[in-house]
Amino acid sequence: SSDGSKISPSFLPLGYFYYTGYRALKEALRRDFKSHKNWILRHLAVGYFPHLQRLFLYVGFPTFHYFTKVDVVDPEIKSLFFNNSALISMAILFVSAELHIFRTKQSYIAEKQK
């Protein structure tokens, strides 16, 4: 809304971004570089969401208009598309980072058991 009572979902990752940066620094100072690498990966994933979001906007917005003929000049439609593309981008990057961390942890465990 225009009265400022509602925070845009695109600002939600800000706290997580700071937290992951803090944890990455903390683990580096503790010299736990394996954990530091995982926190850096999470930090980068949430930091890169605007890039993926812009890609969705540049490709998705014209495609959406082409197929639906919805008035994309409407500020509510623009806001909805902007916020949803941010959430989708965050989800893709967050899940990708966590899957990578999980897979590397599993391969590390398998190597130790040999």
C-alpha positions in Angstrom: 0.0 0.0 0.0 1.0 3.6 -0.5 0.9 4.5 3.3 4.1 2.5 4.0 2.4 0.0 6.2 3.4 -2.9 4.0 7.0 -3.9 3.3 7.8 -5.1 -0.2 8.8 -8.8 -0.3 11.9 -7.7 -2.2 13.2 -6.3 1.1 12.7 -9.4 3.1 16.1 -11.0 2.2 18.0 -8.1 3.7 18.1 -9.5 7.2 19.1 -12.9 5.9 21.8 -11.3 3.8 23.3 -9.6 6.8 22.9 -12.7 8.9 24.7 -14.9 6.4 27.5 -12.4 6.0 27.9 -12.3 9.8 28.0 -16.1 10.0 30.5 -16.3 7.2 32.8 -13.9 8.9 32.3 -15.6 12.3 33.2 -19.0 10.8 36.3 -17.5 9.1 37.5 -16.0 12.3 37.0 -19.4 14.0 39.0 -20.9 11.1 36.2 -23.3 10.3 36.6 -22.8 6.6 34.2 -25.6 5.5 31.4 -23.9 7.4 32.6 -20.5 6.2 32.3 -21.8 2.6 28.7 -22.9 3.2 27.7 -19.5 4.7 29.4 -17.6 1.9 27.4 -19.7 -0.6 24.2 -18.8 1.2 25.3 -15.2 1.3 26.0 -15.1 -2.4 22.8 -16.8 -3.3 20.6 -14.3 -1.6 22.9 -11.5 -2.9 22.4 -12.5 -6.5 18.6 -12.6 -6.4 18.2 -9.2 -7.9 20.1 -10.3 -11.0 17.9 -13.3 -11.6 14.8 -11.2 -10.8 15.8 -8.7 -13.5 16.1 -11.5 -16.0 12.6 -12.6 -15.1 11.4 -9.1 -15.5 13.1 -8.4 -18.8 11.9 -11.7 -20.3 8.8 -12.5 -18.3 7.0 -9.1 -18.3 6.8 -8.8 -22.1 6.0 -12.5 -22.5 3.2 -12.1 -19.9 1.8 -9.1 -21.7 2.0 -10.8 -25.1 0.1 -13.9 -24.0 -2.5 -12.3 -21.6 -2.9 -8.9 -23.1 -3.2 -7.6 -19.6 -2.6 -3.9 -19.1 1.0 -4.0 -17.9 1.1 -0.2 -17.3 -1.2 -0.7 -14.3 0.9 0.0 -11.2 -0.7 -2.9 -9.3 0.2 -5.4 -12.0 3.8 -4.1 -12.2 4.1 -4.3 -8.4 2.7 -7.8 -8.3 5.0 -9.0 -11.1 8.0 -7.3 -9.5 7.4 -8.8 -6.1 6.6 -12.3 -7.4 9.7 -12.4 -9.6 11.7 -11.4 -6.5 10.2 -14.3 -4.4 10.7 -16.8 -7.2 14.3 -15.7 -7.7 15.1 -16.0 -4.0 13.5 -19.4 -3.9 15.4 -20.7 -6.9 18.8 -19.4 -5.6 18.2 -20.4 -1.9 17.2 -24.0 -2.9 20.1 -24.3 -5.3 22.6 -23.2 -2.6 21.1 -25.6 0.0 21.1 -28.5 -2.5 24.7 -27.8 -3.3 25.6 -27.7 0.4 23.7 -30.9 1.0 25.4 -32.7 -2.0 28.9 -31.7 -1.1 28.3 -32.7 2.5 27.1 -36.1 1.4 30.1 -36.6 -0.9 32.4 -35.5 1.9 30.8 -38.1 4.3 31.1 -40.8 1.6 34.8 -40.0 1.1 35.5 -40.2 4.9 33.8 -43.6 5.1 36.1 -45.1 2.4 
